[in-house]
Amino acid sequence: MKNLEDCEILENEPMSKHTTYKVGGKARYYIYPKNEMALIKVLKKCKENGIETKIIGKGSNLLISDDDFDGAFIALDRYFSEISFDGNQVSAYAGASIIFLSHEAMKRGLSGLEFASGIPGTVGGACFMNAGAYKKELKDIVDAVWVLKEEDCIWMKPEECEFGYRSSIFKKHPDWVILAVRFNLEPADASEIKDLMDSRRERRMASQPLDKPSAGSVFKNPEEKPAWQYIEEAGLRGKRIHGAMVSEKHANFIVNEDQASAQDILDLIELIQNQVKKEFGVSLKTEVECFNWKKRI
Ligand SMILES: Cc1cc2nc3c(=O)[nH]c(=O)nc-3n(C[C@H](O)[C@H](O)[C@H](O)COP(=O)(O)OP(=O)(O)OC[C@H]3O[C@@H](n4cnc5c(N)ncnc54)[C@H](O)[C@@H]3O)c2cc1C
């Protein structure tokens, strides 16, 4: 793996450095490909050597176990981050920050990405899970997705992406890589867009524990009512397992209060699921993705 051109390769890399929960064991390799050719080559080389790969953006929706991962994370947020505007459209490489993108769109008087201006992930990660907020989702503005399948790069239309509530076709195909996304935006007054983004930021700051490590909402909202309400009514706000705690500010957030392990967070997730099931008969499904859990998931 050492001689791969156009790749930065880290070995035995603690994943606590690359996840917003600040937990996770060591990865055998953590690789930043510098361009598409390097990405294709590294994926091929890993496959030939039987090394499992996992694409990662900003690690803001991942609960990675404390176990070491005997594989390679392929990180896109360092070199795949270019964005380019063309009329009312913007194309963004998968590693671009969606917060940065929404601000650049705002500066150009282009509306559509306001909902994403507080989502701390990449364009690729947001597309993978059809990220959303304030009743808007990424799918509402996607024109096309540029995808690496095997060694071919193809454009997929939104209707081919099977976007649903926090899901997409990419969840079924972990070997596909989202390379870039083209978005349709609409002209609007830049100061009005800014005002909306500012008011949403204030709302987030007032209602979410943004000063503590987390991965945002842990559970998807059931149809009947939001997940936080079930957790609240089950008396679990503030519930703690070692360093992991149900946020006092927002009951659908678990925060890393004090050097939590990934296991502490998972134990708390399971405790919530069991309690809510027992009291209300409702199965809460995780929005956060658990990765490298050999023993229990
Ligand atoms: C404080 C906070 C607030 C949040 N608020 C919201 C919110 O309002 N709405 C919301 O939807 N989410 C929210 N999130 C969750 C998270 O930010 C989003 O899910 C985000 O889209 C994840 O992007 P990422 O780059 O961090 O993905 P990662 O966590 O790095 O990866 C998530 C998944 O996407 C896959 N993936 C990433 N990039 C690619 C790619 N290029 N090709 C193929 N697969 C890829 C990964 O393999 C992994 O399976 C929040 C998180 C935090 C910490």
The ligand as an SDF file (V2000), in Angstrom:
LIG
                    3D

 53 58  0  0  0  0  0  0  0  0999 V2000
  -24.3240   18.5400   15.2620 C   0  0  0  0  0  0  0  0  0  0  0  0
  -24.8680   17.6990   14.1320 C   0  0  0  0  0  0  0  0  0  0  0  0
  -26.0440   18.0690   13.4900 C   0  0  0  0  0  0  0  0  0  0  0  0
  -26.5470   17.3030   12.4350 C   0  0  0  0  0  0  0  0  0  0  0  0
  -27.7130   17.7050   11.8300 N   0  0  0  0  0  0  0  0  0  0  0  0
  -28.1930   16.9710   10.8190 C   0  0  0  0  0  0  0  0  0  0  0  0
  -29.4000   17.3780   10.1510 C   0  0  0  0  0  0  0  0  0  0  0  0
  -30.0180   18.4020   10.4570 O   0  0  0  0  0  0  0  0  0  0  0  0
  -29.8680   16.6030    9.1440 N   0  0  0  0  0  0  0  0  0  0  0  0
  -29.2310   15.4660    8.7450 C   0  0  0  0  0  0  0  0  0  0  0  0
  -29.7030   14.8160    7.8030 O   0  0  0  0  0  0  0  0  0  0  0  0
  -28.0930   15.0640    9.3420 N   0  0  0  0  0  0  0  0  0  0  0  0
  -27.5600   15.7820   10.3570 C   0  0  0  0  0  0  0  0  0  0  0  0
  -26.4030   15.3700   10.9690 N   0  0  0  0  0  0  0  0  0  0  0  0
  -25.7660   14.1040   10.5750 C   0  0  0  0  0  0  0  0  0  0  0  0
  -24.6620   14.2340    9.4920 C   0  0  0  0  0  0  0  0  0  0  0  0
  -24.0240   15.4940    9.5530 O   0  0  0  0  0  0  0  0  0  0  0  0
  -25.2110   14.0190    8.0940 C   0  0  0  0  0  0  0  0  0  0  0  0
  -25.7620   12.7280    7.9850 O   0  0  0  0  0  0  0  0  0  0  0  0
  -24.1480   14.1690    7.0120 C   0  0  0  0  0  0  0  0  0  0  0  0
  -24.7880   14.1530    5.7710 O   0  0  0  0  0  0  0  0  0  0  0  0
  -23.0840   13.0700    7.0400 C   0  0  0  0  0  0  0  0  0  0  0  0
  -22.0250   13.4510    6.1730 O   0  0  0  0  0  0  0  0  0  0  0  0
  -20.5290   12.9630    6.4120 P   0  0  0  0  0  0  0  0  0  0  0  0
  -19.7010   13.4870    5.3170 O   0  0  0  0  0  0  0  0  0  0  0  0
  -20.0960   13.2900    7.7880 O   0  0  0  0  0  0  0  0  0  0  0  0
  -20.7120   11.3950    6.2640 O   0  0  0  0  0  0  0  0  0  0  0  0
  -19.9370   10.2570    7.0760 P   0  0  0  0  0  0  0  0  0  0  0  0
  -20.4600   10.2310    8.4750 O   0  0  0  0  0  0  0  0  0  0  0  0
  -18.4910   10.3810    6.8650 O   0  0  0  0  0  0  0  0  0  0  0  0
  -20.4670    8.9690    6.3120 O   0  0  0  0  0  0  0  0  0  0  0  0
  -21.8210    8.5710    6.4490 C   0  0  0  0  0  0  0  0  0  0  0  0
  -22.1000    7.4540    5.4270 C   0  0  0  0  0  0  0  0  0  0  0  0
  -22.0080    8.0000    4.1130 O   0  0  0  0  0  0  0  0  0  0  0  0
  -21.0900    7.2290    3.3330 C   0  0  0  0  0  0  0  0  0  0  0  0
  -20.4380    8.1490    2.4140 N   0  0  0  0  0  0  0  0  0  0  0  0
  -19.8620    9.3450    2.7270 C   0  0  0  0  0  0  0  0  0  0  0  0
  -19.3620    9.9260    1.6150 N   0  0  0  0  0  0  0  0  0  0  0  0
  -19.6120    9.0640    0.5930 C   0  0  0  0  0  0  0  0  0  0  0  0
  -19.3350    9.0810   -0.8030 C   0  0  0  0  0  0  0  0  0  0  0  0
  -18.7000   10.0890   -1.3760 N   0  0  0  0  0  0  0  0  0  0  0  0
  -19.7230    8.0210   -1.5620 N   0  0  0  0  0  0  0  0  0  0  0  0
  -20.3740    6.9650   -1.0000 C   0  0  0  0  0  0  0  0  0  0  0  0
  -20.6700    6.9050    0.3140 N   0  0  0  0  0  0  0  0  0  0  0  0
  -20.3010    7.9350    1.1030 C   0  0  0  0  0  0  0  0  0  0  0  0
  -20.1340    6.6260    4.3450 C   0  0  0  0  0  0  0  0  0  0  0  0
  -19.4970    5.4500    3.8450 O   0  0  0  0  0  0  0  0  0  0  0  0
  -21.0850    6.3100    5.4870 C   0  0  0  0  0  0  0  0  0  0  0  0
  -21.7450    5.1050    5.2190 O   0  0  0  0  0  0  0  0  0  0  0  0
  -25.8730   16.1220   12.0180 C   0  0  0  0  0  0  0  0  0  0  0  0
  -24.6710   15.7580   12.6630 C   0  0  0  0  0  0  0  0  0  0  0  0
  -24.1730   16.5280   13.7040 C   0  0  0  0  0  0  0  0  0  0  0  0
  -22.8740   16.1420   14.3560 C   0  0  0  0  0  0  0  0  0  0  0  0
  1  2  1  0
  2  3  1  0
  2 52  2  0
  3  4  2  0
  4  5  1  0
  4 50  1  0
  5  6  2  0
  6  7  1  0
  6 13  1  0
  7  8  2  0
  7  9  1  0
  9 10  1  0
 10 11  2  0
 10 12  1  0
 12 13  2  0
 13 14  1  0
 14 15  1  0
 14 50  1  0
 15 16  1  0
 16 17  1  0
 16 18  1  0
 18 19  1  0
 18 20  1  0
 20 21  1  0
 20 22  1  0
 22 23  1  0
 23 24  1  0
 24 25  2  0
 24 26  1  0
 24 27  1  0
 27 28  1  0
 28 29  2  0
 28 30  1  0
 28 31  1  0
 31 32  1  0
 32 33  1  0
 33 34  1  0
 33 48  1  0
 34 35  1  0
 35 36  1  0
 35 46  1  0
 36 37  1  0
 36 45  1  0
 37 38  2  0
 38 39  1  0
 39 40  1  0
 39 45  2  0
 40 41  1  0
 40 42  2  0
 42 43  1  0
 43 44  2  0
 44 45  1  0
 46 47  1  0
 46 48  1  0
 48 49  1  0
 50 51  2  0
 51 52  1  0
 52 53  1  0
M  END
$$$$
